[in-house]
Amino acid sequence: FFGIMVLSAIGFNVVQVGLLWAPKKIKPELSKISLIKGVKKKFSMATIVEFLKGIVKLGITALVSFSLALPLLGDVTLIPDMDFSLVLERIYWITLWLLAGTLMVMTALAALDLLYTRYSYTKSLRMTKQEVKDEHKESEGDPQVKSRIKRLRYERAQQRMMAAVPEADVVITNPTHYAVALEYKPETMAVPKLIAKGIDSLALNIREVAEEHDVPIVENPPLARALYATVELEEEIPEEHFLAVAEVIGYVMRLKGEKPSRPSGNGN
């Protein structure tokens, strides 16, 4: 009878969680032998819940089995007066009655346990608000980190731009609010290129660096504003500004004693 109950319990466990075969779990590993980890595992909340569930199941099963057996105690007292064949038959029906009742109770308990297990598993998959926030940070990036990275990139871009100012052939200013630095090497470049630009404090820095490295500074407010608004760093000057830029570069070349060379667009 006990063996049948054990087999039934194993069967119900398979129904709940499925048949699992993990040979690696059976393999002994010394690294897994830890007294502290063992105590924590034995007294974890999940272990306590499973222990209490087992006590409740055992108590209910025992109570139902006793309730089923109690009415049959009177028949047991009559066994000594019965024929042997009747005794066997009576024991058979009593055993069958107890087994059927016990299996019904165990089935009901297994069904309830299955529902609870599924509920607990589903609940464990739900993320808390903090977990959702952390996942958003991991997938989209921490806004503070992204802002810091963006600022660092901007600062590095400014540093590279300021490092290019000494290579400029002319800096065109507003004169105080705008500054654009142009590079033009007639022997290698068909069109002047904008290598630095800025407004307000950055424009002041460009002018200061230009003065330190003897880069000519020319005041032309309309051209400075137009180039700042329409030309990006490392871009060539667009054709609509060729004439104005050519006049500035020609003026600078005359100051240096060089022969002016007008921008040719495509070099033709």
Secondary structure, 3 states (H helix, E strand, C coil): CHHHHHHHHHHHHHHHHCCCCCHHHHCCCHHHCCHHHHHHHHCCHHHHHHHHHHHHHHHHHHHHHHHHHHHHHHHHHCHHHCCHHHHHHHHHHHHHHHHHHHHHHHHHHHHHHHHHHHHHHHHHHCCCHHHHHHHHHHHHCCHHHHHHHHHHHHHHHHHHHHHHHHHCCEEEECCCCEEEEEECCCCCCCCCEEEEEEECHHHHHHHHHHHHCCCCEEECHHHHHHHHHHCCCCCECCHHHHHHHHHHHHHHHHHHCCCCCCCCCCCC
